[in-house]
């Protein structure tokens, strides 16, 4: 692939050529060469409109209130420009990531085209605010912010330009060290990148929100974060509480919504202002089992929110005795031995969770088949085979059932949402491919998700549907277990600590 052109911004001088003009006075701030054609301006600014969170960590997302082409109904707040005509207005609401600290903001996103040209070449963002409801911190101090595509015949350099212009609020600094200039610089670089991506048909490395929609996940996560953030202050392990607490809150949130969709329907109530709607949501028929639960935090969050389940680990952790008694009775010291399968914690229809379960990771789909689980979710971290460390040089992939929509390995890999540079040659990519073929060979329909959690190991593999009959699935996994027995390398670990 051709390397993207270098981003070459320059501050606009006071005598800038072809400034915006109209009923108000515009200030030209910054510009750069436009390395994509005019007809792709719409595609580039669409990302700015619909994904403001990509440009600010303080923004959660935007929601479209109205998308209108009826110019006669446009708000009088939207400016009129000489030589341009309004053609489309998207009325959006920006939601903050911390609603207790920052306010939401409504905004008009208006597209203009030149009177003699059909393509949009101007986007103006117009925040809706007042003295009573001032601009939140994450929005620059402007009444209007314009993004422009300027044709080469309108420039002195003879090259097409991207430019940002604004109508600043009174007393807003405009120098190159000011917040408005720095924000405009970041936005211009983003627009430059989006335009180049549109021209080269750029594909995202990973796709989020494949199985669980983004909006309900984010809304529920905000609630769960507020309910459980106090765990950071009472953390008993030597590991980083900020990472582990918010990571497991994210995983719990994901599971709650995945179960709602899997065992009920996606349309059930998700309004978080009406109490605790998740307590009425569908859930696994036999609860969940968190294998290799470690500090027990994920089990604690889920059970405290009304979900039935248990966490097992080979040793008790420091944290366990600091949880409420209702959580402690769901955490168990248990030495798992797949070669002598004990159904004590694995009733039919249980949902198996393997969250960074290390050496138990490859056993998750196998166990789930053996116990007729209602599904499983695995988030692999350290690469383990069934009885030794995983070595990619020595591994062949499991045969994929013919019933799978992508029955050849190359097409199958394309469905796995692996991310990276697309080569899939790293050890971690090969391990994930191996796990996915194992899951399909164990009878599960393979689904993959890149989770919104603070971890570089955020790829999850999910099994819910079945590709082959139960008889064939059990036959396949029994062969795997038999081969592990024949190698005689698997040594069951001994429990460490008091068994609950």
Helices and strands as residue ranges (DSSP letters): E 9-11, E 27-33, G 38-40, H 41-50, G 52-54, E 59-68, G 71-73, E 84-96, E 105-114, E 120-128, E 142-150, G 152-154, E 161-168, H 179-199, H 214-228, G 229-232, H 241-263, G 277-280, E 288-291, H 297-304, E 309-313, G 318-322, H 325-328, E 331-333, G 338-340, G 343-345, E 351-355, G 358-360, H 363-370, E 375-379, G 392-394, H 409-414, H 427-441, E 444-450, E 459-466, H 470-487
